[in-house]
Amino acid sequence: MIRVGNSSCEGRGLFATAPIAAGTKIIQYLGVKISKAESARRKAAYNNYIFYFDFNYDIDGASLENTARYVNHSCDPNCRIEKSRQEIWVVAARDIQPNEELSFNYGYDARDYERFPCNCGARVCCGYILGREYWGEIPQLRGKGTFSAWGEGSAGE
């Protein structure tokens, strides 16, 4: 159903090998559950695979067994994240075609947004890896790419 390949957006990516119907659980995000303190330490050491799990824990998905770590960010994603009490899944948000790269919105907040430029190439790209709820909070984003098409202070919803 999926394969790892070269991404035009960021290094490696995860791609569909067959049609995937909306609502399909595609792949589980695997890793070690770690405390927030340990998460902060690993992030400071440039671990890019830390995934927010809940108020107490995060998941370190740096392990090679975690193929889901190759799903890249997009401002116009075709997947979403579903969490249960014990698991994180990448789920198709819409029908996905063969060879289409899988993506979800990483949902970063607006702190230090300049450190996280976005290269997703989506028509609605805001220029940074931000959750849509933050798009209107960053005045520097207006006029960058096609973000201004959403209007003043709007997240485009």
N, C-alpha and C positions, 0 to 999 in steps of 0.2 A: 504494500500500500504506500510506502514511503522509502526515500533514499536520501543519503547525504550527497550534496554536490556543491559546486562553486556558485556563490551568490553574487549578483550584481550589486547588492546592497551592503553586504558585510561579510567578507571572507567566505565562510562555508554557510550553507543553509540546508533546510530540509524540504524536500520536494515530493509531491504526490506522484505515484507511478501508475495510478488508476483513478477513476472518478471516485470522489468521496462525497457522500451525501451530507447535507446540513444536519447537525446534531450528532454526528458520529464521533465517538471518543477515539481519537487518533493515536495518541501516545501519552504515557504517564511520565511526568517529570520526576526522575529518581534522584535520590541523594541522601546524605546524612542529615538528620535533624540536629540543629545546633542552637545554642542559646543566642540571644540578641548580642550579648557581650562578645561571644566568639564570632558571630557574624560580622560585627564591627571590626574586629581584629583582621579577619580574612579579607574583608572589603578593602581595608587599608593596605593590605598586601596585594591589591589588584586582582582579587578573585572576582571575575565577572559573572559567575554562575550562581550567585546567592539569590534565592527566590524567597520573597516574603511569604510566610506560611500563616502565622497568627501573631497575636500580641506578645507571645513569649518565645516563639521559635521561628527560625528560618530553615530553608533547605539548601545545603551546599551541593549543587548539581555538577561539580567539576569532574566527577568520575567518568571515565571513558564508557561505562555501561549506560550512561544517561544520554541517549541519542536525542532526546527532546531539547538538550542544550543548544542544538543547532537551529532551533526555530528563532528567526530574527524578528525584530520590531518592525511594525508598519503603522503609519498614521491612518491607513485604511485597511485594517487586517481582515483576513479571511477565517481566522480562528479566534476563539476566546478561551479563557481559563476557567475551569470548574474545580472547586476544592470541596473535598469532604473533610471529615474530622481527621483522616489519616492520609489522604492522597491528593495530588494535584494532577489534573488531566488537561491536555490540549485537545479542544473539541472544535469541530468544523462549525463556524458561525453561518456559513452559507455553503452551497454546493461548490466543490473545488474540482478543477479539471486536471487531467494528467499533465505533468511537468510544471504545474503551477507551484511557486514557492509558498510554503506555509509561513504564516506570520500572525502575531498578536500584538496588541498595544501593550508595551511594558508598563505603562501607567506611572512613570516617574513623576514626582511632584516638582514644583517650580524651584526648589532650592538648587542652586548651582547649575541651573539648566544649561548655561553656556558650555559646560564641560561635556554635554551629551548631544552633539549635533546629530541630526538624522539624515540618513542617505537612502531612505526607503524608495524615493522616486514616485510616490503616490501623487496623484493630481491634487489631493487635499493636504499634502505634507506641510506641517507647520514649521519645519526646519530643525526641530529638536525632539528628542525622545521624551515626550510628555504625555500624560493622560489628557484626554480631550477636555476634561473639566478645568485644566490649567491654561488652555490655549489663550483665552481672553485676558489672563492675568499678566501676560508678558508683553508690554508695549513694543519691545524690540521685534517681536514676531510680525506685527502688522506690516504688510507690504513685502514680506519675504516670501518668495515663491507665490503660491496661489492662496495663501492664508487669508489675505485681505478680502477674498471673495465671500468669506463668511460674515463679514460686517464687523463693525466696531464692538469688541468685547464679547463676541459670540463664539461658542465652541463648534458651531456648524451642525448642531443636532437638529 
